[in-house]
Structure formats: structure tokens, C-alpha cells
Amino acid sequence: MSEGTVAAEIRRRLEDAFAPQRLEIVDESERHRGHAGWREGGETHFSLLIVSAAFEGVSRIERQRRIHGLLADLLAGRVHALSVRALTPEEAARAGI
């Protein structure tokens, strides 16, 4: 299954900003059918896992802020919800990811 345009834009921005070793973007919109923010065609609710050395020495809150700042225009419009798991390579290895 190919990525939609919103997911592709999220991927592009995160890859450009953080050069991740691993990046998973999952469109969970269908799980939210009938709830706030859901729209036909999906691409409204996402979860992501990003593993990047760019997060070394950066708090979990600051990682979230950086990611949300990078995607602010999407979050203000098309994207209703974004769940983020942002890890350093060492944290990912410890978690078996």
C-alpha cells in the first residue's frame, strides 16, 4: 500500500530535518471513523516512530516540540492527531526496536 500525500509530506520533512535511521508512519485514521477530526479518505490520524541521532541529549518533551513545530501547518489543518515516539539509536536498541 502506498503512502498518501500527507504521510509522504510528513516523511519528507522528518527525513530532511532529522536524517532518521528508522522512520515508520502509520495512518490510523480508520480506527477513528466517526470521531472528531476524521474525514473520508483518511490521513487525519497518524502515529510515528522515529529513531535519530539528532535526539541525543534532547529531552522527550523537546523532541516532541521539534517534531510538532516542523509539522505545525499540517497539524493546524489536515492532521487531527499525531502520536510520536522519538528515540535515539541507543534507546531504540535498548527497547529492541
Backbone hydrogen bonds in HBPLUS format (Angstrom, degrees):
<---DONOR---> <-ACCEPTOR-->    atom                        ^
c    i                          cat <-CA-CA->   ^        H-A-AA   ^      H-
h    n   atom  resd res      DA  || num        DHA   H-A  angle D-A-AA Bond
n    s   type  num  typ     dist DA aas  dist angle  dist       angle   num
A0008-ALA N   A0004-GLY O   2.92 MM   4  6.06 155.6  1.98 149.1 156.7     1
A0009-GLU N   A0005-THR O   3.02 MM   4  6.16 147.7  2.13 138.1 146.1     2
A0010-ILE N   A0006-VAL O   2.92 MM   4  6.24 158.1  1.96 153.6 159.8     3
A0011-ARG N   A0007-ALA O   2.90 MM   4  6.12 164.1  1.92 150.5 154.8     4
A0012-ARG N   A0008-ALA O   2.93 MM   4  6.13 163.3  1.95 146.3 150.6     5
A0013-ARG N   A0009-GLU O   3.04 MM   4  6.22 170.2  2.05 152.6 154.6     6
A0014-LEU N   A0010-ILE O   2.99 MM   4  6.16 169.0  2.00 157.2 160.4     7
A0015-GLU N   A0011-ARG O   2.87 MM   4  5.96 162.5  1.90 155.8 161.0     8
A0016-ASP N   A0012-ARG O   2.95 MM   4  6.09 160.8  1.99 149.0 154.5     9
A0017-ALA N   A0013-ARG O   2.97 MM   4  6.10 156.6  2.02 148.3 154.5    10
A0018-PHE N   A0014-LEU O   2.88 MM   4  5.69 161.2  1.91 148.6 153.5    11
A0019-ALA N   A0015-GLU O   3.05 MM   4  4.80 145.8  2.17 125.8 130.0    12
A0021-GLN N   A0051-VAL O   2.70 MM  30  5.58 147.2  1.81 154.4 165.7    13
A0022-ARG N   A0051-VAL O   3.40 MM  29  5.06 157.9  2.46 133.9 135.1    14
A0051-VAL N   A0022-ARG O   2.90 MM  29  5.06 162.4  1.93 149.5 149.7    15
A0024-GLU N   A0049-LEU O   2.86 MM  25  5.08 161.7  1.89 149.7 155.3    16
A0049-LEU N   A0024-GLU O   2.91 MM  25  5.08 153.2  1.98 142.4 150.7    17
A0026-VAL N   A0047-SER O   2.85 MM  21  5.27 173.9  1.85 164.3 166.0    18
A0047-SER N   A0026-VAL O   2.94 MM  21  5.27 151.4  2.03 145.0 154.3    19
A0028-GLU N   A0045-HIS O   2.75 MM  17  5.30 143.4  1.88 143.1 152.7    20
A0031-ARG N   A0028-GLU O   3.06 MM   3  5.64 138.0  2.24 114.8 125.3    21
A0032-HIS N   A0029-SER O   2.80 MM   3  5.29 155.9  1.86 115.9 124.3    22
A0033-ARG N   A0030-GLU O   3.31 MM   3  5.25 164.7  2.33 109.6 108.5    23
A0035-HIS N   A0032-HIS O   2.85 MM   3  5.39 159.3  1.90 144.1 145.2    24
A0038-TRP N   A0035-HIS O   3.19 MM   3  5.84 165.9  2.21 135.8 139.1    25
A0042-GLY N   A0039-ARG O   3.08 MM   3  5.80 153.0  2.15 142.7 143.5    26
A0080-HIS N   A0044-THR O   2.67 MM  36  5.14 144.8  1.79 132.1 144.2    27
A0081-ALA N   A0044-THR O   3.09 MM  37  6.57 157.6  2.14 154.0 158.0    28
A0046-PHE N   A0081-ALA O   2.94 MM  35  6.24 165.1  1.96 147.7 150.3    29
A0083-SER N   A0046-PHE O   2.87 MM  37  6.30 159.0  1.92 145.8 152.3    30
A0048-LEU N   A0083-SER O   2.77 MM  35  6.20 148.3  1.87 158.3 168.7    31
A0085-ARG N   A0048-LEU O   2.90 MM  37  6.19 143.4  2.04 151.4 163.2    32
A0050-ILE N   A0085-ARG O   2.93 MM  35  6.34 162.5  1.96 162.0 165.1    33
A0087-LEU N   A0050-ILE O   2.88 MM  37  6.29 163.8  1.91 161.7 167.1    34
A0052-SER N   A0087-LEU O   2.95 MM  35  6.45 155.6  2.01 164.1 166.5    35
A0055-PHE N   A0052-SER O   3.22 MM   3  5.89 169.9  2.23 115.2 118.1    36
A0056-GLU N   A0053-ALA O   3.05 MM   3  5.50 169.3  2.07 118.3 120.4    37
A0058-VAL N   A0055-PHE O   3.06 MM   3  5.17 157.6  2.12 132.4 128.5    38
A0063-ARG N   A0059-SER O   2.95 MM   4  6.24 153.6  2.02 151.5 159.1    39
A0064-GLN N   A0060-ARG O   3.09 MM   4  6.35 161.5  2.12 148.2 152.2    40
A0065-ARG N   A0061-ILE O   2.93 MM   4  6.24 158.6  1.98 148.7 155.1    41
A0066-ARG N   A0062-GLU O   2.90 MM   4  6.10 161.7  1.93 151.3 155.2    42
A0067-ILE N   A0063-ARG O   3.03 MM   4  6.27 162.8  2.06 152.1 156.5    43
A0068-HIS N   A0064-GLN O   2.82 MM   4  5.98 171.7  1.83 158.4 161.3    44
A0069-GLY N   A0065-ARG O   2.78 MM   4  5.82 153.1  1.85 145.8 154.0    45
A0070-LEU N   A0066-ARG O   3.02 MM   4  6.14 152.1  2.10 140.8 147.8    46
A0071-LEU N   A0067-ILE O   3.11 MM   4  6.35 138.6  2.29 143.0 154.1    47
A0072-ALA N   A0069-GLY O   3.39 MM   3  4.95 169.7  2.40  99.5 101.1    48
A0074-LEU N   A0071-LEU O   2.98 MM   3  5.43 122.5  2.32 112.5 126.9    49
A0075-LEU N   A0071-LEU O   2.95 MM   4  6.19 159.3  1.99 157.4 164.1    50
A0076-ALA N   A0072-ALA O   2.90 MM   4  6.06 135.9  2.10 144.6 156.2    51
A0077-GLY N   A0074-LEU O   3.14 MM   3  5.20 149.5  2.24  98.8 108.0    52
A0079-VAL N   A0074-LEU O   2.81 MM   5  5.50 161.2  1.85 144.4 147.1    53
A0092-ALA N   A0088-THR O   2.95 MM   4  6.20 160.7  1.99 156.9 162.5    54
A0093-ALA N   A0089-PRO O   2.94 MM   4  6.14 156.5  1.99 146.9 153.2    55
A0094-ARG N   A0090-GLU O   2.98 MM   4  6.23 160.7  2.01 149.9 154.8    56
A0095-ALA N   A0091-GLU O   2.99 MM   4  6.19 143.5  2.13 141.7 151.7    57
A0097-ILE N   A0092-ALA O   2.80 MM   5  4.95 169.7  1.81 152.6 149.5    58
A0096-GLY N   A0093-ALA O   3.06 MM   3  4.98 154.5  2.13 100.0 107.8    59
